[in-house]
């Protein structure tokens, strides 16, 4: 390629002496690009894990909301059927306790999924750092 550059440049070009530096050899280019390609692959893997966990969390939340809406509708039906103030209060108390427990369990599950996402992301970053260190050490030896 450098000979093509020289033939196209004409006589007296002050950059002719540097033409061999302008077109790096394929193996040199590959070595130069390897850290960036590795980092890019790591980013794609990390994003994939994050999006997968986000989809899991979204599905979990939608299922929870669906179940809670059913329970809310049942609660209204139960309230309609109460005949005494005591029955009304008992129904409200049971509903409130169950609702608090459901939300506590759901937030625990969402927290677990968040931890899973953070763990997966940090594992990818750790592996990427190790591979980049290995590539840096290899580049320093060459």
N, C-alpha and C positions, 0 to 999 in steps of 0.2 A: 504494500500500500504506500509506503514512503517513496518508492520509486515512481509510482503514479503521481504522487504529489510533486516530486521534483520535475517530472516531465511536463506537468501542467503549469508549474510556477514560472517557467522561463528563466532566462539568464539574469544573474545579478540580484536575485531575491535574497535579502539578508537573513531570511528564515530557513533557507535551504539546509544549513548546518544543523538545524533542530528538527528536521522532518522525521528523523527516526524516533524522536520522543513524542511526536504528535499522534502516532497510531500505536497504542500499546499492544503487545502481543496478546492473543486470546487468553492464555493461561494467566497472564498478569492481570488482565481485566477481570477474569473470573475470581482471582484471589482478592482483588480490590473490592469486588461487589459482594463477596460471600458474607461478610458481617451484616450488610444491609439486607440481603435476602433472608438470612437467618432471623434477623430482628423482625422483618415483615411477616415471616411465617409464624413467629411467636405471637405477634400482635393478632394475627388472624385466629390462631388457636385460642388466645385469651378472650377475644371478642365472642367467639363461638361458644365458649363455656359460659360467659356472662349472659348472652342472649338465650341460651338454652335454660339457664336457671331463672331468668326473668320470665320466660314463657311458662315454666313450671309454677312460679309464684303467681302469675296472672291467672292461670287455670285454677289454682288452689283458691284464690280470692273469689273468683266468679262462682265456683261451686259453693263456697261458704255463704256468699251473699244469697244465692238461690235457696239454700237450706234455711237461712235466717228469715227470708221473706215468707217461706212456707210456714215457719213457726210463728211469725208475726200475724199471719192471716188466721192461723189456728187460735192464737191468743184472743184475737178480736171475737171469734166465734165463741170461745169459752166465756168471755166477758158477757156476751149477749145472753148466754144461758144462765148466768148467775141470778139467784133469786134473793139473796140476803147481802147486807153490807159485809158480813164476815166472809162469805164465799167470794165476794168481789175482791176483798183485800188479800185473801189466800191465793187467789188466782194471780193477782198482780205480783205478789211476793215470789211465788214459784217461777213466774215468767222472768222476773228481774234476776233472780239467782241463776236460772238456766242461761239467760242472755249473757250475764257477766262471765260465767264459766265458758260458754262457747267462744266469746271474744278473746278470753285469756288463752284458750287452747289454739285459736287461730293465729294470734300474734306470736305464740311460741313456735308454731309451724313456719310462719313467715320468717321469723328470726333464724330458725334452723336453715331455711333455704338461703337466706342472706349469708350465713356463715359458710355454707357450702360453696356459694359463688366466690366469696373472698378467698376461701382455701384453694379452690381450683385456679383462681387467677394468680395467687401468690406462688403456687406450684409451677405454673407456666413461666412466671417471671424468674423463679429460681433456676429452672432448667435453662432458660434463655441466657441468663447471666453466666452460668457454667459453660455453656457452649460458646458464648462470646469470649470468655476468658481463654478457652482452649484455642479459639481462632486467633486471638491476639498473641498468644504464646507461640503459635505456629508461624504467624506472620513475622514475629521478632526473630525467629530462627532462620528465616529465609533471607 
